[in-house]
Amino acid sequence: MIKSYRKTDLFACDESTSFLQSGFWGAFKSLFGWEVLAFLLEWENLEKASEIKPLLILRRPLISGCALAYIPWGPELPDSYNHIEALLELAKLLETILPKDTVLIRFDPPWYNMTQNELPPPFIRSAADIQPPDTVVLNLSQPLESIISQMKPKWRYNSRLAIKKGVKIYQAGPERIMDFYDLLKETSKRDGISIHSLEYYKTLFEKGWYKGEIPDIRLYLAEHDDEIIAGIVTLFRGGQAVYLYGASSDKKRNLMASYSLQLKAIEDAKSNGCIYYDFFGIPPNDDPSHPMAGLYRFKTGFGGKIINRPGSWDYPLRPFIYRLFRFAESSRKVIWTLKKKKIER
């Protein structure tokens, strides 16, 4: 299926559909310990001329002499392709061209809602997902009134309650990132989630370090009586808007500011020409015993379509070392589960 390939620069990846395969994202992650590789793959297509698709690969060391290669929401394939056959062919190709210290290739395939989300051997389900495999996506191509009407009644009410109670909802500049980070630390302590460093979020809003396509990344804050009580970070790119991060104060939770923030971001995404609004991560189902059950209820209450992706799958290249790594990762996952939840993107 792969007619040819060649290494390329990150700017070529800006043609990717997902921001996680974009040159911008690769350049951003390279500032935080990841090595970045970019390729152009020419896929043979029997129905029409061959198609050239970019591929972004992130690598990071595990221990001395060993590294993980990670492909977030890739590869992007021609529509007519058998996904699993194409993934296997790509894995075999990468086995020959990636550096020899690569222990495994971890894929987060972008396709979703297939009748069979399980991948056959030699792929192995990862001990931990990196990107959330399950999400809910709003279709913004319909009138705003229709979008709002599909929300649950309580969500429609709550999304307007904060405004009635005097909460100011607004887009803030990057100079306010510390306000958001303070909320994020409070949320982390309350809900048991892990967060990145302040520098990570600050860098996300800086513009000078990448010369290619830069997504429109926005910080929204909710303020009441001169006190910041909630905030979210969203990314607008092409026809897609993605809710990346959210945080809220332990105080004044009865004002429901998080609902109003989401409505503001949805309205802006639609006016910005986005077709979809991705809430970017929910539990796999409405299980009340799940540690993030509240997140499922909150995000699905806005309506939209629930999407289930395969999650993270590994293609081992050095089986013995991979088994050791998998054991260590499984143990770490158990520890995190006991501590409640983990978020990484």
N, C-alpha and C positions, 0 to 999 in steps of 0.2 A: 504493500500500500504506500509505503514511503519511497517516493521516486528519488529524492535527493535531500540533502541537508547541508547547511553551512552555518558557521558561527556568525553572529552579527552583533551590533551594538544594542544597547537598551532602548534606543529611540524607536527601533523597529517594533518593539513590543507594545508601543502605544496604540497599535492597530488592534489589539486584543479586545474582546468583548468585555471581559471582567477586569475590574481595577486590580484584582489580585494577580493578574497576568500582565499588567502594564509595566512599562519601563519606569514610570514614576514609583510604583510600589517596590520594584526591584532596587532602585536607587535608594529609596528610603530605608529598606531593610539592610542594605549594605552598610549603612551608618551605625548599625547596631549588631554587628558581629556576623552577618551573613555574607558569604561569597556569592556572587551573582553570575550566572551564565545565561546567554540568550542565543537562540537558534532560529533559523527560518527553515521550516519543514515543507517540502513539496509533496503533497499527497496526491497520489494517482486517483483519478475519478473517471469511472467508465461512462458516466452520464454526460459529462462535459469536460472541458479542459481541466487539467490538474489545478489544484488550489494550493496556494502558499499561505501557511499559517505560522505566526510566531509562537515560540515556546519559551517561557521564563522558568529557570531552575534556580532554586536557592540552596546553597550548601552551608553547613556549619559543622565544626568539629564536635565529636562526641568525647573521645579521649585521644591521647597522642597517637597519631597514625591512623585514625579512624574518623570518618565523616558521614553525615546523613545528607542525602540529596532530596529536596522536597519540591513538588510541583503543585502549587495551590490552584485549584480549579482549572486544571489542564489535564490533557491537551484539548484545545479547541479543534474540532474535527469537521470535515465536510458533512452535510446533513445525511447523505446516503450511506454513511459508513456503519459497519457493525462495531459498536463501541469497544467491546471486549477484545475482539481480534486486533483492532487498531492499537489498543493499549498494550497488548502483549508484544506486538511488533515494535512499538516504540521502546518498551522496556528492554527488549533484546538489543536494539540499536544503542541505547544509552549505556548498556552494560559494556559495550566496546569502546565508547568514546569518553565516558566520565573518568576522572582521575582514579587511579588504582586504590586509593585509600577509602573509596566509597563503600560503605558497609551495606547500605540499602537505599532504594529509591522509594520515597513515600509519595503516593498520588492522592490527591483530593479531586476525583473526577467531577466535572461540572454538570453532567447530565442528571436528570431527576425524574421521579415518578415513573420509572420503568417497572415493568411487571416483575423483573428480577434484579434486585440491587446487589445481590451477592456476586463477587468475582470468583472465578474458579482458580484452582492451583495453577501456577506457583504463587499467585497472589495470596497474601495472608492479611486478614483484618488486623489493623493496627491496634495496639493495646490502648491507645488514646487518640482521639480526634484532635486535629489542630484547628481546622475550620468547623463551625457548627454545620452538621449535615442537614439539619431540619430548620425550616424558616417559614415565614408567612410573608406573602408579597401582595401589595395592593396594586390594582390596575388603575392608573391615573388617566387613562384615555377617555374616560367618561366624565360627564359634568361633575363639578365639585359637590353639588347638591346630592347627586346619586351616590358618590363615595361616602358622604356623611350619613346618608340614609341607610347604608348597609352596615354601619356600626351598631353594636348593641345599644339599646336605649340608655343604659347607665353610662356607657362610654360617651355618647353624645352629650349627655347632661354634664358629666365630669369634665369634659374637654372645654366647656364654657364656664364652669363653676369658678375656676381660678380668676378669670377676668372679672366676673361679677363681684368677687371678694377683694378686688383691688390689686391683684397680682399683675405685674408688668412682664410680658413675654416679648423678648426682642433678640435680634441677632447681635452678638457682641464681637468685638475685634479680638485679634490674637493676644493683645496685651492683657486680656482678662482670663487667660488660661489658668492662672494661679487660683482664681476664684473657683473654676471648675475642678481643678486638682484637689483643692481642699474638700470639696464635696465628694470627690472620688475616693479619697482616703476614708472619709466618714462612711461611705457606702461599703467599701472593702471591709472595714471593721465590723459593720453591722451584718452584712450578708455573707461574709466569708469568701469573697472573691479575690483573686490576685490581680494586681494592676502593674502597669509599667512605671518607669521612672518619670519624673516631671519632664526631664529632657526629651523623652520619647514623644510626649504630646506637644511640647513646644516646637520640636523640629517638624512635626506633621504640618504645622501652620506656616512655617518659614518657606520662602519662595526661591531663595537664591541658589540652593544646592542642586537643582535639577533644571536643565535647559530645554527639556521636551514638554510634552503635554502635561499640565498640572490640573488635577481635578479641582472643582470648587468645593472646598472643605469649610464648613460653617459651624460656628459655636453659637448655640442658643442658650440663653439664661432666663430663669424665672426669678423675679425679685419682688419682695413684699416688705413694705416699711423699711426700705434701704438694706434689706437682708437677702442675700442670694440663697434660695431654697432648693433649686433644682437646675440641671443643665443637661444638654445632649450635644453630641457631635455627629454631624451628618456629612456625607460625601455625595456630591452631584457630579456625574460623569456621563456624557452622552444622554441616552434615554433612561438612565438608571439613577436612582437616589438610594443611598444605603445608610441606615442608622447604625453608626459604628459603636458609640459609647454613650452611656447615660449614668447620671449620678443624682442623688437627692439627699437633702438634709434630714436628720432625725426630727427636726422641728417642723411644725406646720404642715404635716403630711395630710391633714384633713382638707387642705386647700386644693388638692389634686392637681398640682402644677405639672406633673409629668404628663398628664393627659393633654393639657393645653400646649405643652411644648411639642408633642407629637403632631397635633393638629396644625400648628404653625409650620412645622417642617414639611408636612404633607402639602399644605397650601402653597408654600414656596417652591416645592419640587414640581408641582403641577404648573405653576406660572413660569417656571424655568424651562419648561419643555420636556420634563422627564415623563416617561411612560409608566415606569414602575417605581414603587417605593418598597424597598426590602428591609424588613425589621431585623434581619441578620442574626437569627439564632433563637430557637425555642426547643424545649424538650421534645422527644420523639412523639409523645402522645399526652393526652390529658389525664395523667396519673397523679392523683392528689398526694401520693406519698413521695413523689419525685422532689428532690431538694429545690428545684427551680420551678415548681408547679405554678407559683404566682406569676412568674415570667410568661409562662404559656397562656394563662388566662388574660394577662394584661395585653399581650401583643395580638392574640387572636381576636380579642374583643373589638378591634378596629376593622374587622372584616378581612377580606382578601383570600388568597388561595394558599393552602398549606403545601409546602414543597418538601419532599424527602429525597435527599441525595445519598449516594452510597457511603459517604464518610471516608475516612482515611484508610488506605490499603498499602501494604508494603510489598515490595519486590526485593527479596534478599539477594545480595551479591556475595556476601561472605557469611555462610550459614552459621558457623560456630559463634562468631562474634555477634551476629544478629540475635541469636538466642539469648546471649548474655544481656544485650541491650534491651531486648523485649522483657526479660525478667525484671530488670531494673525499672523500666518504664511502667510495667504493671504494678510493681510495688509502690512506686510514687503515686500512681493513680488511686490506689487503695487509701493511701494517706490523705490525698486531697479530698477523696469522697468522704472520709471521716470528718474532714474539716469543713465540708459542705460542697463548695463549687469552685470551679476554675474557669477563667476566661482568657483566651490567648488568640490574637490575630495579628 
